[in-house]
Amino acid sequence: MTTLRPFICDDMFHFNNVNLDPLTETYGLPFYMQYLARWPEYFQVAESPDGRIMGYIMGKAEGSGENWHGHVTALTVAPEYRRLGLAAKLMEVLEESSELKNNYFVDLFVRVSNKVAIDMYKRIGYTVYRTVLEYYSGDPDEDAYDMRKALSKDVNMKSVQPLKDPVRPEDIE
Amino acid sequence: MAGRGHVDVNERRLRPIYDNLDNGNNKVAIQLVDKVLKKQKDLHCAKVLKALALFRMGKSNESFTLIQEVASLEPSDDPTLQAMSICYREMQKPELITKIYESAVRKQPSNEEYHSHLFMAYVRMGDYKKQHQAAMTLYKQFPKNPYYFWAVMSKVMEAMFSSDDTLSKKIILPLTLKMVEKLAKEDKLEAEAEVQLYLMVLDLMDKHEEAITLLQGELGEKIVSEWNYHKYRIACLYAKMEKWAEANAAYRKLLREQPDQWSFYLSYFKSAFELIDSGWTPQEDQIFVDGPPDYTVDSIIHFVEDVIQLESAKDSRPQRGPYLARMELFKRLKERKNKDIEKLGSLTAMLLHYFDVFGDKYCCFGDLSTFLADLDKETIQSFLDSLWKRLELDPVDGKITFAENEKHLQRHVSFLQISRFLGKHESLSSDEKISLSKELLKRYHDGLKFGADLLSTDLLPSDMYCLFAAHLLLDVWKQAGDDGMLWRVIPILEKGRSNSPANHHFKLLLIRLYCIVGAFGPCLQLYEEMEIKHVQRDTIGYIVTRHCAPLGHFHLVSGVYNDTLKFFTVNHKDTTEYIISAYKYGSFPKIPEFVKFRQKLNNSLHYTTITVEKMISELLLEANANNLKFEDLIRYMEINPEKDEIVWDELSDNRDFTLLVSYDSEEKQCSEEDKKDSTEQEKGWLKLQSLVLRILTAAGLLLPTVNTNINKNGTETPDMGEILKTLVNEFETHLEQLEKNPVTHKKFPLQGPPESRTSDFLNGNHGNIILNMMKATSDIQHLHANGIDNSGEVQERIKNYLQQTLRLLEDTLSKNRQSLVTEKDGQKKLHYSVLPNMVLLTESIGYITLLSGVCCKLLKPIKSIINKRNRKKKEAPQAMPAIFETYKKFLDSIQQFADTVHIAVLDLDPVFVSMDLSQLSLVDKETAKCVTNRANMSDRELESSMWKKIEESYKQSSQNLSGILKQKMEYLATLKL
């Protein structure tokens, strides 16, 4: 039981149980506000009946021509609400928003080591489009998969034809 | 105006300056500017860039003079204006940006961009009226829809943030609606954002019927970017209009599509029961597109059962919503004492069914907790027995049966959470608690195998056992006051933390416990491990800022405070830009949201408290040290003692109190009332601190300064003596109010907010101690201002105040002076209340020292006047008034006293190595020796590591206090009349 609704600023006062997770980054306020100001419908939160934040998704629409697509910037679920299919549900909302905006596809980056997440994305129809070398800085740097799912606008599924060669972060459009 | 070629030349010349500014090479940027200016004296933009570089180097006065020089010339070229905007923004002077664009549009009235910049400048200021004017001017010249709607939105903001509600409702909003309707009638509404704004205005005016018509009409079709927007919005509008039949049918339809959306269930139930309560029945000719609404209990039950049926028939994983909805319905029927409740079956059966389906999910307990309270007392035990049976964890041949897999373990954890919540742990005896805790620790060790292939960023399934073991022992500690338990719990949590570094629950509870035992030392590292930053500084920061100084870790105070303040100042500057963005992108509903959010941050109780605490700590640590005179430092700090800058009614307590998990029964958890009371406590403390700060400031300003740099602008100086007197009265009244208020001394649950310092402060009588000293200072100022003649009474009063200050100090010391460790019946005990009390005492000595200095400097001129007089008329020299002797005595005694406290403080430097508490060890000898954590430490080693940390922390506190006291004593020794 969940309430899905648009993310609002005040949620930032309450998202600690989600953000204290070590893989969930807490950004400066401008980062969240920039998304809220430009793509409010791509920023959704799942709330439990007692008002706790269970997780949220943050994304945007960008690109031009056939590269006009929805992008998932952050997707996170608090540890206590995992394995409930919540991430998939949040993705569904973002995909619906992207459909409404006539996006060709939705894409996201994920650590190649994050098997749980990769499997989840595969289950809901995402495929690896390309590998981005050393996308995540750290010790050592880690590669990312750029995963994609075509939307109905991309009738011929052109956007998800996988690239053979990996790319460098600076070469991503 | 020069041709295009000229502009390019300028651009080329300025480029390297911009680059250097971007890279932080401010000095190089200035050199380049100077070079350019040699060639081209009147290149305004270069000057502005120089001002920016100067500002970034901290030369704010020089920078400001330079930029104002340019401003006075009213430049109107884009690069200069842009550069000036950046500079003013960094200087936090947004009002000056409006000035430059006001003059720019005067000079170039047809420049669309400048008009739009002017609008943005007003947005930064939150000047809604001028925003509206600027937007309308823009629209008249450049008739584009967005400009018109900027004007509309400006009106909406004026209405929403006006203090005059009638004005908003009766005049501003109707006017705004007319503006929108005018364009709508002319068929000129184009964008989705415009229709959104139209809806927003209707909503503010409670014109819901019109909103529905709009949504269902042609204009409604423009709203396309939100999924299911129309359906949600219309259902919600029906509910707002209390059209319950329509609302009910709408929500029922939505639930068929999304049976897990909890908010829909709440609205569905609400509307259905409204219909029942009003005795609603359908009229004969009434037609319902989606079928008649549910207006009987039977039909509600039927609907809910139906949703469950559909859900359980699905192949995919079941969603929790329908099952919980049934329990929610039970809860509501029970509240109404409705007999039909029987048709739902027993609550126990529903709970057990839920446990069967979702018991292996971490959220199971949280989901059920609201319904558990509805269990009848007599059924609780049989319910728990049934749960336990399902777990199949009964011991075999007296040996524990461990969970077989991760899901099994999680089901057991859910069981533990439920039974603790239902009071089953409370009712255990201390011995039973300890033995259950031992069992859970064994289960913890065994369960670690389930985390073997998890990443270090994952939480371990077994962590909860460890946390439960800790909670049980903390129960024993609280109930029996057995501190031995604390020394058991900390190493257990340290073990949990080293095995599961991603789990913040261990760290948060450790910070809490270390602070309780007076050891701040280990806390900062734990805090930093959680990577707390940005907005979390406001919501979580209190867990360290509350304890850092009060536990004597003054060497960390400025770092901790500065990190906090940096977040707030940077945020305040940066976030206005996103209000502007929201106008640009037409995200109108976000604009009031952003503004309110900024207000909450700007009025944050935590922010305000840290601002005051930081200044107080600076006075305490830095005044009269290292050649920095108190009276100069005060002036650098630019505090106006006359004015209370804090807007008390607007203060917003943004602290998060849900951080520490608790599975205690409802009445033992941190309640809404606790939270409210904690806010009140903190406000009370803030007021105390802010008055102390203002009083010290007023006292410092009584003294003249020789430093002319800071004795700026020759405005008339107010009568500081009067201000001081008023503030001291205010301080006294506030003390009385705090003493009287029962909330002041209220204690909160361990997992709730920490208590404010006020209680300890009052218990140590520190309020009265410094009050007496303040009064003495105020009276000495009176002598200074009005002369010593005929002042016998005042002198007598001062004598009393000073004696009283000393007497109270000595009382407090004798009450608090205690060895850190005592031994009774072979049991050693650490007295952890000693340290915070010594810190309070040291702080009071600090304030007294500052005021002593002020008194001394006020008395000096009086003495020299008498000396002078006596030298002139030699025959009958005037006897020295008693005040000087009184004061000398006081100075001697306070020095002696500080010395005594200093010795007490040195005693805080402990030797814990001898604190062997191992006879209480919880783990049996074999486990004690074996290594059960990633840090490769045995339980014995974890324990001695804890003592070492605490010992080091106390050593540090002792050193800090000693340093402060020594410095105060040295200063006092220099005071001579």
Chai-1 contact restraints between the chains, C-beta under 6 A:
chainA,res_idxA,chainB,res_idxB,connection_type,confidence,min_distance_angstrom,max_distance_angstrom,comment,restraint_id
A,M1,B,D260,contact,1.0,0.0,6.0,A-B,restraint_1
A,M1,B,W262,contact,1.0,0.0,6.0,A-B,restraint_2
A,M1,B,R320,contact,1.0,0.0,6.0,A-B,restraint_3
A,M1,B,G321,contact,1.0,0.0,6.0,A-B,restraint_4
A,M1,B,L324,contact,1.0,0.0,6.0,A-B,restraint_5
A,T2,B,D260,contact,1.0,0.0,6.0,A-B,restraint_6
A,T3,B,W262,contact,1.0,0.0,6.0,A-B,restraint_7
A,T3,B,S263,contact,1.0,0.0,6.0,A-B,restraint_8
A,I8,B,E593,contact,1.0,0.0,6.0,A-B,restraint_9
A,C9,B,E593,contact,1.0,0.0,6.0,A-B,restraint_10
A,C9,B,F597,contact,1.0,0.0,6.0,A-B,restraint_11
A,M12,B,V535,contact,1.0,0.0,6.0,A-B,restraint_12
A,F13,B,T539,contact,1.0,0.0,6.0,A-B,restraint_13
A,F13,B,N654,contact,1.0,0.0,6.0,A-B,restraint_14
A,N16,B,D656,contact,1.0,0.0,6.0,A-B,restraint_15
A,L20,B,H504,contact,1.0,0.0,6.0,A-B,restraint_16
A,L20,B,M530,contact,1.0,0.0,6.0,A-B,restraint_17
A,P22,B,T457,contact,1.0,0.0,6.0,A-B,restraint_18
A,P22,B,A502,contact,1.0,0.0,6.0,A-B,restraint_19
A,L23,B,T457,contact,1.0,0.0,6.0,A-B,restraint_20
A,T26,B,K533,contact,1.0,0.0,6.0,A-B,restraint_21
A,T26,B,H534,contact,1.0,0.0,6.0,A-B,restraint_22
A,T26,B,Q536,contact,1.0,0.0,6.0,A-B,restraint_23
A,G28,B,H534,contact,1.0,0.0,6.0,A-B,restraint_24
A,L29,B,N571,contact,1.0,0.0,6.0,A-B,restraint_25
A,L29,B,T575,contact,1.0,0.0,6.0,A-B,restraint_26
A,P30,B,D574,contact,1.0,0.0,6.0,A-B,restraint_27
A,M33,B,Y578,contact,1.0,0.0,6.0,A-B,restraint_28
A,L36,B,K590,contact,1.0,0.0,6.0,A-B,restraint_29
A,A37,B,Y578,contact,1.0,0.0,6.0,A-B,restraint_30
A,A37,B,S581,contact,1.0,0.0,6.0,A-B,restraint_31
A,A37,B,A582,contact,1.0,0.0,6.0,A-B,restraint_32
A,A37,B,Y585,contact,1.0,0.0,6.0,A-B,restraint_33
A,A37,B,S587,contact,1.0,0.0,6.0,A-B,restraint_34
A,A37,B,K590,contact,1.0,0.0,6.0,A-B,restraint_35
A,R38,B,Y585,contact,1.0,0.0,6.0,A-B,restraint_36
A,P40,B,S587,contact,1.0,0.0,6.0,A-B,restraint_37
A,E41,B,S225,contact,1.0,0.0,6.0,A-B,restraint_38
A,E41,B,E226,contact,1.0,0.0,6.0,A-B,restraint_39
A,P49,B,W262,contact,1.0,0.0,6.0,A-B,restraint_40
A,P79,B,L459,contact,1.0,0.0,6.0,A-B,restraint_41
A,E80,B,Y362,contact,1.0,0.0,6.0,A-B,restraint_42
A,E80,B,C363,contact,1.0,0.0,6.0,A-B,restraint_43
A,Y81,B,C363,contact,1.0,0.0,6.0,A-B,restraint_44
A,G85,B,R317,contact,1.0,0.0,6.0,A-B,restraint_45
A,E96,B,W227,contact,1.0,0.0,6.0,A-B,restraint_46
A,L100,B,V224,contact,1.0,0.0,6.0,A-B,restraint_47
A,L100,B,S225,contact,1.0,0.0,6.0,A-B,restraint_48
